[in-house]
Amino acid sequence: MKPAIIGVAGHRLTAEEAALLRRHRPLGAILFARNVADPAQLRALTAEIREALGAEAPILVDQEGGRVARLKPPHWRAHPPAASFEQGPSEAAQAEAAAIGAECRAVGFDVVCAPVLDLRLPGMHKVIGDRAFSAEPREVTRLAGAWITGLRQAGVQPVLKHIPGHGRAMLDSHEALPVVTASRAELTADFAPFQALGAADLWGMTAHILYTALDEAHCATLSPRVIAEVIRGEIGFDGFLLSDDLGMKALSGTLPELTQAALGAGCDAVLHCSGVFAESLAVLEACPSFTDAALRRLAASRGQKRAA
């Protein structure tokens, strides 16, 4: 098994993709709108992926509500964005997350990439915007905690985004590398929700952001210092740490280089989303084996998911 989660191209696995999954054994797969037609088709696709990788293989989806939703009407409900729950009852957020989780679970997903724990700070890039619950760390913590509970009630694994915090970015990391010049003292507000909610049985996703106060040379995903001293250290996150998509333009370098750099920096697994066969192959061929620590964290999180 390789420490990578990859995308696939279409509505069904091609013979070439099925052979790739069986030969290189990535940890799991992530699906997007390009992979979704209707519930029956999606259940067939997730079943094919698990036939190739095994019944326990995680299959991920970004289903936050609002703008970030891969399952859409008319076959699935339109869910409101995280910002709409601000100052409302936590029970409402929990119920919405449980509904999202149940829809995902019904078509074969068992990992939902949500909630967003970033702060919705004024003047920042709209890439986060209403995906975030609030600008206030305590409010983010309250509502994201309810969201985690709701997803777990539905039997899916939450993924906390984007550690150590994407809310101060002035650029979209899909398009360019954001550089955040806030002081370390200022960044403690961004860390707070992750510190409060980052249990060892959760997954987290890194931010492709360079924080000059933390590491002047490397973005968080590729920084041994940020992962060891901040994410694992100051924040205290001991869950399973997944990189954000290696195909995003915030990162420069070849996919093999990025794969090895992210895993070498301390990510437990890498994420590559394009579904382009040659790119998936390049990532998988570059992957070393799982570390013992990553396997421990994976086992802790998957045990919680199965017990939900």
C-alpha positions, 0 to 999 in steps of 0.5 A: 500500500502506497501513502497516496490518494489519487483521482480517476478520470471518469464515471467508471474505472478504465481497465488501465486505471483498475490495473494501476490501482491493483499494481501500485495499491494507493491508500485510496481515491478521491472523486470529483464532479467529473466522476458523478452522474447519478447515485447508481453510477456512483455506487458502481464506481466506488464499488469498482475502486474497492474491488481493486483496492480492498473493502477498507480502502478510503474513498474521499469527496469534497462535500462541504456545502455551498460552493464546494459540493461534488454531489448536487441537485437533482440527485442530491440536496443543495446544502448551505455554506458554513458561513450561514451557520454563524451565531446559530445553534450548534444543533443545526450545524450538526444536523446539516453535517449528518445529512451530508454524511448520510448522502455521501455514505449511501453512495460509497464515500467514507471520508468527507473533506470537511469541515473548514477550520480556517478563519473568514478574515475580512479582505482576504481572498474569496477562495475561503470566504463563506466556506469558513464558519466565522472570523472568530476562532471560538465560533469556528471551534464551536460550529466545526466541532458540531460538524465533526459530530454530525459527520461521525454520526453518519459513519464518515471520517471528517478531514480538518482543512487547512492546517495550520490555517488558510484564512489569511491568504491573499491568493488562491493556492489553486492558482499561485503560492500565497505568502502570509506575513503575519507574525507568529503571535497573530497566527495563534488565532488561526491555530486555535480551532485546530488545537481545540479539535485536532484529535488523534482519530481525525484526518487533517489536510495541509495548507499550500501556504508559505508563512514567513514567520514559520518557514521563510523557504517552504510552504506548510505542506513541504516544510519539515519545520512547520509540520514538526514544530507547528502542526505536530508541536504547537497545535498538537495535531496527532491525527492522519495528515494528508497533503492538499492536492499536489497538482495545485499551482502553489507548488512548483516542481515535478510530481515525483519531487513534490511527492517525496518532498511532502512525505519527507516533510512529515505528511502521512500521505499525499493527495493528487486529484487530476485523474490524469493517468500519467500523473497518477502513475508518476506520484505512485511510482515516487511514493516510498512505503508508509512510515510506522507513525503514519500507519499508527495514525491511520489505524487510529482514525480508521478504527474510529470511522468503523465504530461510528 
